[in-house]
Amino acid sequence: MDTELYELSEKVGAALKARNLMMAAAESCTGGWIGQAVTMVPGSSKWFDRGFVTYTNDAKQEMLGVSANTLDAFGAVSEQTVREMAAGALARSRAHVAVAVSGIAGPDGGSRTKPVGTVLLAWADKNGSVEARAMHFQGDRDAVRRKTVIAALDGMLVLLGRKA
């Protein structure tokens, strides 16, 4: 068990439970790791509604309603896409808050403008608030993905802190 992810997930769960809120996750590069991390915590069904693993552009469109125009104009790894992913997760779940991630975990797939380790994250709530952030993580594929999960959960705590 990854103790750091477990403890972080416990904190997210406690914050959600204290506010009587449910969370959803829309994941691309993490492939369900956020959902796996939070469901390690017993009782997480009280605060984690569902996860969407949308690795392909088709999946992002079909499951989350991401616009083909957005994907064509900005790409899957973009602020615009993760904002739409987060909004789509909220629209297609019973969650009150959502996190979305899309990135280039490597070892291939990077470019000059979006090198390996580039990750975009967004956090949204049912009130229409959406915050997005671009990050760049160093390390191999596993390290980039793990750091993305940590950033996603840390950002959820920040979002929930504003709701206190």
C-alpha positions as CSV (number, residue, x, y, z in Angstrom):
1,M,0.0,0.0,0.0
2,D,1.2,3.5,-0.8
3,T,0.9,5.2,2.6
4,E,1.2,8.7,1.3
5,L,-1.6,8.3,-1.2
6,Y,-3.7,6.5,1.4
7,E,-3.3,9.3,4.0
8,L,-4.0,12.0,1.4
9,S,-7.1,10.1,0.3
10,E,-8.2,9.9,3.9
11,K,-7.9,13.7,4.3
12,V,-9.9,14.3,1.1
13,G,-12.6,11.8,2.3
14,A,-12.8,13.5,5.7
15,A,-13.2,16.9,4.1
16,L,-15.9,15.7,1.7
17,K,-17.7,13.8,4.4
18,A,-17.6,16.8,6.8
19,R,-19.3,18.9,4.1
20,N,-21.7,16.1,3.0
21,L,-20.3,16.2,-0.6
22,M,-19.6,13.6,-3.2
23,M,-16.6,13.6,-5.6
24,A,-16.0,12.3,-9.1
25,A,-12.8,11.9,-11.1
26,A,-12.2,12.2,-14.8
27,E,-8.9,10.6,-15.6
28,S,-6.8,10.2,-18.7
29,C,-3.1,9.7,-18.0
30,T,-3.7,8.4,-14.5
31,G,-5.9,5.6,-15.9
32,G,-8.1,5.3,-12.8
33,W,-5.3,5.7,-10.2
34,I,-7.2,8.6,-8.5
35,G,-10.3,6.4,-8.1
36,Q,-8.1,3.5,-6.9
37,A,-6.4,5.8,-4.3
38,V,-9.6,7.1,-2.8
39,T,-11.3,3.7,-2.8
40,M,-8.5,2.3,-0.7
41,V,-10.2,4.2,2.2
42,P,-12.9,2.2,3.9
43,G,-16.3,4.0,3.7
44,S,-15.3,5.9,0.6
45,S,-18.7,5.1,-1.0
46,K,-20.1,7.8,1.3
47,W,-18.0,10.5,-0.5
48,F,-16.7,9.1,-3.9
49,D,-19.4,8.7,-6.5
50,R,-17.6,7.5,-9.6
51,G,-14.6,7.8,-11.8
52,F,-14.4,8.1,-15.6
53,V,-11.3,6.7,-17.3
54,T,-11.2,8.5,-20.6
55,Y,-7.9,7.7,-22.2
56,T,-8.9,8.3,-25.8
57,N,-10.4,11.4,-27.4
58,D,-13.4,9.4,-28.3
59,A,-13.9,8.4,-24.7
60,K,-13.5,12.0,-23.6
61,Q,-16.3,13.0,-26.0
62,E,-18.6,10.1,-25.4
63,M,-18.3,9.8,-21.6
64,L,-17.7,13.4,-20.6
65,G,-19.1,15.5,-23.5
66,V,-15.8,17.1,-24.3
67,S,-16.2,19.0,-27.6
68,A,-14.5,17.6,-30.7
69,N,-13.7,21.3,-31.5
70,T,-11.9,21.7,-28.2
71,L,-9.8,18.5,-28.8
72,D,-9.0,19.6,-32.4
73,A,-8.1,23.1,-31.5
74,F,-6.2,22.5,-28.2
75,G,-5.5,18.8,-27.9
76,A,-6.3,16.3,-25.1
77,V,-3.6,17.8,-22.9
78,S,-4.9,21.3,-22.5
79,E,-6.6,23.5,-20.0
80,Q,-9.7,23.7,-22.2
81,T,-10.0,19.9,-22.3
82,V,-9.6,19.3,-18.6
83,R,-12.1,22.1,-17.8
84,E,-14.6,20.3,-20.0
85,M,-13.7,16.9,-18.5
86,A,-14.3,18.2,-15.0
87,A,-17.6,19.8,-16.0
88,G,-18.6,16.6,-17.8
89,A,-17.9,14.5,-14.8
90,L,-20.2,16.7,-12.7
91,A,-22.9,16.7,-15.3
92,R,-22.8,12.9,-15.6
93,S,-22.6,12.0,-11.9
94,R,-24.2,12.7,-8.6
95,A,-21.0,14.4,-7.4
96,H,-20.7,18.0,-6.1
97,V,-17.0,18.4,-6.9
98,A,-14.8,16.8,-9.6
99,V,-11.2,16.6,-10.6
100,A,-9.9,16.0,-14.1
101,V,-6.5,15.1,-15.3
102,S,-4.8,14.7,-18.8
103,G,-1.2,14.6,-19.5
104,I,1.8,13.1,-21.1
105,A,3.3,10.5,-18.8
106,G,5.9,9.2,-21.3
107,P,8.2,7.8,-22.2
108,D,6.9,8.8,-25.6
109,G,4.3,11.3,-26.8
110,G,5.9,14.6,-25.8
111,S,6.6,17.5,-28.0
112,R,8.6,20.8,-27.8
113,T,5.5,22.6,-26.5
114,K,4.2,19.8,-24.4
115,P,7.2,17.6,-23.2
116,V,6.8,14.4,-21.3
117,G,5.7,15.2,-17.8
118,T,3.3,17.9,-18.9
119,V,0.0,17.5,-17.0
120,L,-3.1,19.6,-16.9
121,L,-5.5,19.4,-14.0
122,A,-8.9,21.0,-13.3
123,W,-11.1,21.0,-10.2
124,A,-14.8,22.0,-10.5
125,D,-17.8,22.3,-8.3
126,K,-21.6,22.3,-9.0
127,N,-21.7,26.1,-8.6
128,G,-19.8,26.4,-11.8
129,S,-16.4,27.2,-10.4
130,V,-13.6,25.6,-12.3
131,E,-9.9,26.1,-11.6
132,A,-7.2,24.6,-13.9
133,R,-3.5,24.3,-13.6
134,A,-0.6,23.1,-15.8
135,M,2.2,21.2,-14.1
136,H,5.4,19.6,-15.2
137,F,6.6,16.5,-13.4
138,Q,10.0,14.8,-13.6
139,G,10.6,11.1,-13.6
140,D,9.6,8.0,-15.4
141,R,6.0,7.1,-16.4
142,D,5.1,5.8,-13.0
143,A,6.5,8.8,-11.2
144,V,4.7,11.3,-13.4
145,R,1.4,9.4,-12.9
146,R,1.8,9.1,-9.1
147,K,2.7,12.8,-8.8
148,T,-0.4,13.7,-10.8
149,V,-2.6,11.7,-8.4
150,I,-1.0,13.6,-5.5
151,A,-1.5,16.9,-7.2
152,A,-5.1,16.0,-8.0
153,L,-5.9,15.1,-4.4
154,D,-4.0,18.1,-3.0
155,G,-6.0,20.4,-5.3
156,M,-9.2,18.8,-4.1
157,L,-8.2,19.7,-0.6
158,V,-7.6,23.3,-1.7
159,L,-11.1,23.4,-3.4
160,L,-12.7,22.0,-0.3
161,G,-10.9,24.4,1.9
162,R,-12.5,27.3,0.0
163,K,-15.9,25.6,0.8
164,A,-15.3,25.6,4.6
